[in-house]
Amino acid sequence: MKRHNTHEKTILQQPEIGKIILLEAESGSSRLEVLQQWLQVGEENKAKTWLLSFNSQEDGLWAGLNEWLNQILPYIQAKAPHLITKHSYELAMILPALRRQISVRNPNLTDSSIDDERVRNYPLDRAYRIVHGVIDLLDSWYDYTDGSPWLIACNDYEQAGFLVRRFFAELIRRRGQKLKLSLLFATAPNTGETASAHLNQKFLAQKISLQLPAEPEVVISQEKMSQLAQNLEEQIARDAIELEIHGPRLVSYWLKSDQPEKALIWQARLLGIYNHQGFYEDALVYCESVATQLDHLCGTDNNMRWNMVGNLFNCYATTKNIAKAYQIVQEEALLKLDAPAQLVRAYYIMAMFHTRFLPEHDHALAEDYLNRSLSILADPTSDIPADDRHFMAAFDMNGLALVKHRQGVPQEAIALCKSAIEEFKNNLSEGKHRLHRSVLDYNIAQVYAAMGELEEAVIYFTAAIAADPNYSEYYNDRGNAYQRMGHLENALDDYHQAIELSPPYYEVWMNMGHCYYLKGLIEEAIKAYSVALDLQPTQTPVLIARAQVFEACGHLEEALLDYNAALDLNSQQPFLLANWATLHYELGQLSEALSDLSAAIALSPDNPDLYQNRAIVLISLGQSDAASADLQTYLRLNPNATDRAEVEESLSSLSKG
């Protein structure tokens, strides 16, 4: 890292397009002046510039990005309002106040369900779709601008939230060139490496450390902070949107006040919001305070304790801190809760630990926990309302179905899901627990698909869609079933609908690529695979699939690049090495082909085809003895080879040569 003792008039050079400068220096007016000078030079060179501030502790998890979007949204509304409609979900997640002005397209039941109806949590990577959706929005918006370069100075970047840091890393990777984008990350000394951990280092043009004067922190009295907090509480009141917007600042105010204990309830509420929205990595900032103060937070309110334990479990388990999640459930639920309804829920989570989350699965123990739960529900003396009893029984049956599926008894899994559906039909009104009903149909469909009973799978996928018609994954999975059945047009229809209903995710584009290839639509297949790789460039299956399409249509150089990228991700793949060797051979690169096949044989020494292929290369290189040895190995490993006569003839010719 370059070090400078003082900052000159213009010390930071403009980086090349698609690159980032990382600046470490004390925060304050001196550093701000450096950023402003950098932007001024950009403006003189006809660039569009923004200076953004990042303080997730006060401005929330989207701090910085929300400021930028608020600045450019009026221009998008004026010139391309359809883009706001198209990306309403992403925008409403980042700018909650926008929900008062626009309708969010295609809400699904996971988004809209409340309280006990909320039975599904999003997976970790679903929040990343929001990141990619906003990048697509900016990509489209740029076409309506004058094409000027974009320069963004990011002040206090080490304070950016997890998803915001991921956003800027993905933005520079995916669209740095098209947007003519240059970024400047300004961080406190010795924090730049952590702040830029998401970045691919090839996008980092320069690291600079400036020795700037430290400025005294502006101190506000604790009494003043209490007053500010009280005023903000009154503003938030019971408004959920105001809580999302101002809750983090309220927490910060209370923590700096003479009554820091008042922050806890707001930390708990924000934890619940972030957990429901699937923002688990950013929710972790509140987890420790809530986890260590549950007794103070909940007192004797065991329903509240259970809700907090559930939120903590989801955040820790989803972010792979399984030990912490297990500890929370054991110590704060199993050892402290004794009401039947709460034990039912705790046993269910313990079952999920043992069948899903813990490194070593114990499906038998998971089954035991679920049976304990069902026994409580079957006990007429347990103090659980009838509707709750039926719902919980169906929920447990669903969990037990997962265990049976993982134990390899799919018919029992299907029977349990069907029993759960009957539990709903016979005991609960049609409008209740719609989300869970759709989940049960979906689970049955998944089991049938895994069994290869695709017509049954389609029936239940269709039922799940009827219950929750805006859930993208249902269409993606039904499309996969249609594709396996050979109903390619139906599959494509479902993939297009899945894309329409969600911010982008690579899986559906990969599946669409497969479908186009099966239909013989090569160019469309390549485009679909390319979108998938734009979203997730490290997916080896997509790289291999696109390489095979390139190879099939004679684009050998492009195929070679994809195989090379796949091998860079995982070089221990004999199939890939063999394909790579074939391409090298067809391009006349014999030494490379020989090296590839030798590496493949080292990984898979019992594969006869690899020896036969290497023999072909060795013959072309004039190495007859080595070729003969490989052909003999081929016959030894494949004694019933259909081409034995041809191989023996080749051996005879080599011995004569």
Secondary structure by P-SEA (a helix, b strand, c coil): ccccccccccccccccccbbbbbbccccaaaaaaaaaaaaaaaaabbbbbbbbbbcccccccaaaaaaaaaaaaaaaaccaaaaaaaaaaaaaaccccccccccccccccccccccccccccccaaaaaaaaaaaaaaaaaaaaccccbbbbbbcccccccaaaaaaaaaaaacccccccbbbbbbbccccccccccccccccccbbbbbbccccccccccaaaaaaaaaaaaaaacccaaaaaacaaaaaaaaaaccccccaaaaaaaaaaaaaaaccccccccaaaaaaaccccccccaaaaaaaaaaaaaaaaaaacaaaaaaaaaaaccccccccaaaaaaaaaaaaaaaacccccccaaaaaaaaaaaaaaaacccccccaaaaaaaaaaaaaaaaaaaaaaccaaaaaaaaaaaaaaaaaccccccaaaaaaaaaaaaaaaaaaacaaaaaaaaaaaaaaaccccaaaaaaaaaaaaaacaaaaaaaaaaaaaaaccccaaaaaaaaaaaaaacaaaaaaaaaaaaaaaccccaaaaaaaaaaaaaacaaaaaaaaaaaaaaaccccaaaaaaaaaaaaaacaaaaaaaaaaaaaaaccccaaaaaaaaaaaaaacaaaaaaaaaaaaaaacccccaaaaaaaaaaaaaac
